[in-house]
Amino acid sequence: RRAGSFSKTPGRAHFALIGRYEELLAAAGPEDRARLLPHAAAHLLAVLDDPGRIEDGDRRDFFREAARLHQQYAPGGTAPRTPEGKALATASFAAYESLRKAETRRLRLTRQLKRQKKKLRARAMRAAYRADLRRPLDPHLAVYGAYWNRGVSCNPAAIHAKARELAPHVKGVWVVSSRNKHRVPPGVDYVIEGSRRYWQAMATATYLVNNSSFPGGFTKRPGQVYLQTHHGTPLKTMGLDQRRYPAGTHGISFQKVLDHTDQWDFSLSSNPHSTEIWERVYPSVAYQALEAGYPRNDVYFTAGDDDVARVRTQLGVDDGRTVLLYAPTHRDYQKGFLPRLDLRRFADALGPRYVVLVRAHYFYGGDAGLDAHPRLVDVTGHARVEDLCLAADALVTDYSSLMFDYACLDRPIVTYAPDWQAYRLARGTYFDLLSGRPGETPGAVATTEDELAALFRDGGWDTSETTALRAAFRRRFCPYDDGRAAERVVRRLFLSGASGAQEPSRTS
């Protein structure tokens, strides 16, 4: 309410909480009462210590009433096990205040010690890193990173795998955050971001490969070779072009963007459109474009029917089902996964023939928060989006760069864009995805839920017209992808001294 709510208005009205707990405890059996009482004690003391609820002049009375309630229903002869229970068991407001102040001082001291320890550790790390910068570079060490240290994936993962095959003399080490180390496959060496091993690797590695950026602000040394692989083909504005759309920048330092760009030696490109955009929005004379295709897309040309069947089995998809992959992208102007599609209604409208795999953007965590439904499968936490694409008979997306990768499979792509105008205005785009022009629109288009369901009900998702659009889209955005992109990158980056760079093949 505009005038404020009861819960945020201080006063004795909050004493009613004690009465409600008293009614609850009186009605509960002994076992339920024993489980409930610690929660009641913690809740009541939290309210007591909230000045927005209990005023200073009422705190003593509130404590006494809460202590009376606790003593009345505490199991006889049983010592309280929680700090809240112990405080109420004393029935002394003065003792409680003394304990509370002591706890406040302890927490303040603990936080100060943690801050000091963190500063000392950072200082020691910087000193050790400066010493490591004077050590010679290891010509056989490569450091990989992807999606801001989220694990082993994307173009760097494909390059790393191919390097182990073609350049086994180059040792690969991955940078991951501590909360994502469980995502590193067995047998893959890794370092935790910010650790001593991390700074040692960053100081001495000859090769640096990332699809985003390395953490902590490292010093690029002469002799180090940095390959920026990127992680998509740009439909939305990127880099310096984002300056015209401040609502989506969230405090980006464009000077830091330029400083980072100056570290690159190679900028991997999957098509001429990307090359043009990257060179404009990440301007620097320090790097050269490596037009080799995206290594992560190689699997789409090398996988067979057995691989598709294997993935579908892992996902629990029965034979004979038509599998749709629904993969919307992130909106800079919203928080959390809020699909503009009633997924249950959509699945019901499609009927039992279809299964919908739902892949939320990685910004939103490990799941899409779906309600249970027999034909909806939450694959947000699946390790490899490439496997999901292999399993899908068609892709349903909005503005995700996944559409450019999925086009390599030459399977139907359906654009569901109910907020196209809002997205263009808030983030900016490089072409009109809904124009219907060859090379811009990859297939069928829907802007409402009913239109989307009708496309699959009436067969409009896969027609001769959509096939022609997809062919033009592939010619524009997949000209270098042929299943050998990782090999070209590895030979150029690690083996060019022996075999020279290979020109990418211009296949569609």
WOWOTA-V546405 format. One record per pair of residues at least 6 apart in sequence whose ideal C-beta (glycine too) atoms are under 7 Angstrom apart, sorted by sequence separation. I is the first residue (numbers start at 0). GAP is how many residues later the second one is. D is the distance in whole Angstrom. If there is no record, write none. Layout:
BEGIN
i gap d
I GAP D
I GAP D
END
This chain:
BEGIN
i gap d
46 6 5
47 6 5
73 6 7
79 6 5
89 6 7
145 6 7
146 6 6
183 6 5
190 6 4
191 6 6
207 6 7
219 6 7
241 6 7
268 6 4
316 6 6
369 6 6
381 6 6
396 6 5
406 6 7
434 6 6
445 6 4
453 6 7
454 6 4
5 7 7
46 7 6
145 7 5
146 7 7
162 7 6
190 7 4
241 7 5
394 7 7
405 7 6
432 7 6
433 7 6
24 8 6
27 8 6
53 8 5
145 8 5
163 8 7
175 8 6
236 8 6
359 8 4
369 8 5
394 8 6
431 8 6
432 8 6
490 8 6
79 9 5
86 9 5
162 9 6
180 9 7
268 9 6
346 9 5
378 9 5
430 9 5
445 9 6
491 9 5
145 10 5
173 10 6
190 10 6
241 10 7
278 10 7
345 10 7
357 10 5
367 10 5
402 10 5
490 10 7
24 11 6
47 11 6
144 11 7
145 11 7
180 11 7
242 11 6
266 11 5
277 11 7
311 11 7
327 11 6
366 11 5
394 11 5
433 11 5
443 11 5
490 11 6
23 12 7
24 12 7
86 12 6
143 12 5
159 12 5
201 12 7
357 12 6
367 12 5
342 13 7
366 13 5
47 14 5
173 14 6
175 14 5
177 14 5
239 14 6
274 14 5
365 14 6
366 14 6
419 14 6
487 14 5
47 15 6
69 15 7
73 15 7
173 15 7
266 15 7
342 15 6
365 15 4
143 16 5
172 16 5
173 16 4
174 16 6
175 16 7
176 16 5
201 16 5
207 16 6
274 16 6
388 16 7
416 16 7
443 16 6
487 16 6
171 17 7
172 17 6
175 17 7
205 17 7
207 17 7
384 17 7
388 17 5
393 17 6
397 17 7
416 17 6
443 17 5
47 18 7
69 18 4
70 18 7
172 18 6
174 18 6
205 18 6
206 18 5
207 18 4
208 18 5
209 18 6
210 18 5
238 18 6
357 18 6
392 18 6
393 18 4
394 18 5
395 18 5
396 18 7
397 18 6
414 18 6
20 19 5
69 19 7
204 19 7
205 19 6
209 19 7
210 19 6
211 19 7
355 19 6
357 19 7
394 19 7
397 19 5
414 19 7
70 20 6
208 20 7
210 20 4
263 20 7
266 20 5
268 20 5
354 20 5
355 20 5
356 20 5
357 20 5
358 20 5
359 20 4
388 20 6
393 20 6
395 20 6
66 21 5
141 21 7
193 21 7
260 21 4
264 21 7
265 21 6
268 21 7
353 21 6
357 21 7
358 21 6
43 22 4
65 22 6
151 22 6
192 22 5
193 22 6
261 22 5
263 22 6
264 22 6
265 22 6
266 22 5
267 22 5
268 22 5
354 22 6
356 22 5
443 22 5
174 23 6
192 23 7
260 23 5
263 23 4
266 23 7
269 23 6
336 23 4
442 23 4
481 23 5
66 24 4
261 24 5
265 24 4
267 24 7
269 24 4
398 24 6
479 24 4
150 25 6
481 25 5
17 26 7
148 26 6
346 26 6
358 26 7
414 26 7
442 26 5
479 26 7
16 27 7
148 27 5
336 27 4
342 27 7
343 27 7
414 27 7
441 27 6
442 27 5
478 27 5
141 28 5
143 28 6
148 28 4
172 28 5
335 28 6
346 28 5
414 28 7
416 28 7
440 28 6
441 28 6
40 29 6
63 29 7
139 29 5
141 29 7
144 29 7
150 29 5
343 29 6
346 29 5
358 29 6
412 29 4
413 29 6
417 29 5
478 29 6
16 30 6
62 30 5
139 30 5
140 30 5
141 30 5
142 30 5
143 30 5
144 30 4
149 30 5
323 30 6
325 30 6
412 30 4
413 30 5
414 30 5
415 30 5
416 30 6
417 30 6
477 30 7
139 31 6
148 31 6
151 31 7
321 31 6
325 31 7
329 31 4
336 31 5
356 31 6
411 31 6
437 31 6
441 31 4
140 32 7
142 32 6
150 32 3
151 32 6
320 32 7
321 32 5
322 32 5
323 32 5
324 32 5
325 32 5
326 32 4
328 32 6
336 32 6
413 32 7
13 33 6
36 33 7
59 33 5
62 33 6
150 33 6
151 33 6
320 33 7
323 33 7
325 33 7
329 33 5
342 33 6
438 33 5
474 33 5
320 34 5
322 34 6
324 34 6
398 34 7
437 34 3
438 34 6
473 34 6
356 35 6
406 35 6
36 36 6
151 36 6
227 36 5
415 36 5
36 37 6
169 37 7
225 37 5
232 37 6
438 37 4
225 38 5
226 38 7
227 38 7
229 38 6
232 38 6
316 38 5
13 39 5
44 39 5
174 39 6
225 39 5
226 39 5
227 39 5
228 39 4
237 39 7
402 39 6
13 40 6
32 40 6
41 40 7
224 40 5
227 40 7
232 40 7
233 40 6
240 40 5
9 41 7
33 41 6
40 41 7
226 41 6
232 41 5
239 41 5
413 41 6
9 42 6
41 42 5
44 42 7
238 42 3
314 42 7
9 43 6
40 43 4
219 43 4
233 43 5
237 43 5
238 43 5
7 44 6
9 44 7
10 44 7
37 44 5
40 44 5
148 44 5
9 45 5
11 46 6
37 46 7
14 47 6
17 47 5
21 47 6
37 47 6
40 47 6
212 47 6
413 47 5
17 48 6
20 48 6
24 48 5
411 49 5
14 50 6
158 50 6
411 50 5
17 51 6
155 53 5
155 54 6
411 54 6
155 55 6
154 56 5
153 57 5
412 57 6
142 58 5
142 59 6
140 60 7
409 60 7
142 62 4
314 62 6
140 63 6
141 63 6
324 63 6
406 63 7
140 64 4
145 64 7
146 64 7
147 64 5
314 64 7
324 64 7
409 64 7
140 65 6
141 65 4
142 65 5
143 65 5
144 65 4
145 65 5
146 65 6
137 66 5
148 66 6
406 66 6
131 67 6
136 67 6
137 67 6
138 67 5
141 67 6
144 67 7
324 67 4
393 67 6
406 67 5
127 68 7
131 68 5
134 68 7
137 68 6
322 68 6
323 68 6
326 68 7
134 69 6
136 69 5
144 69 6
322 69 5
323 69 7
327 69 6
328 69 6
128 70 4
132 70 5
322 70 5
323 70 5
324 70 5
325 70 5
326 70 5
327 70 5
328 70 5
406 70 6
407 70 5
124 71 7
127 71 7
131 71 4
321 71 5
324 71 7
328 71 4
406 71 5
131 72 6
323 72 5
327 72 7
155 73 6
326 73 5
403 73 5
407 73 5
124 74 6
128 74 6
154 74 4
316 74 7
326 75 5
340 75 7
154 76 7
310 76 5
314 76 6
153 77 5
339 78 5
310 79 5
311 79 5
339 79 6
310 80 4
307 82 5
306 83 6
307 83 6
136 84 7
146 84 7
247 84 3
246 85 7
247 85 7
132 86 6
136 86 5
246 86 6
136 87 7
298 87 5
302 87 6
132 88 7
295 90 6
330 92 7
332 93 5
331 94 6
331 95 6
353 102 7
345 103 7
349 103 7
344 104 7
348 104 4
345 106 7
349 106 6
300 107 7
341 107 6
345 107 6
296 108 5
299 108 4
340 108 6
299 109 5
293 111 7
296 111 5
154 113 7
161 133 7
158 136 5
157 137 3
157 138 5
154 139 6
154 140 5
157 140 6
154 141 5
153 142 5
276 153 7
235 163 6
234 164 6
234 166 6
232 168 5
231 169 3
232 171 4
231 172 7
247 178 6
246 179 5
247 179 5
244 181 7
300 181 6
301 181 5
244 182 6
300 182 3
244 183 5
243 184 6
296 184 5
297 185 5
297 186 7
240 187 7
292 187 3
293 187 6
297 187 6
291 188 6
292 188 4
296 188 7
297 188 5
290 189 6
292 189 7
236 190 6
294 190 5
235 191 5
236 191 4
293 191 6
294 191 4
235 192 7
236 192 7
292 192 3
235 193 6
291 193 5
234 194 6
294 194 6
234 195 6
233 196 6
291 196 4
291 197 5
234 198 7
289 199 7
182 200 7
289 202 6
272 203 7
272 204 6
270 205 7
270 206 5
270 207 7
270 208 6
270 209 7
269 210 6
269 211 7
292 211 6
149 212 7
291 212 5
290 213 6
146 215 6
267 221 7
232 244 6
226 266 6
224 268 7
206 286 6
206 287 7
165 321 7
166 323 6
161 324 4
165 324 5
169 324 5
161 325 6
158 327 6
162 327 5
166 327 4
157 328 5
161 328 5
166 328 6
165 329 7
158 330 5
158 331 6
162 331 6
END
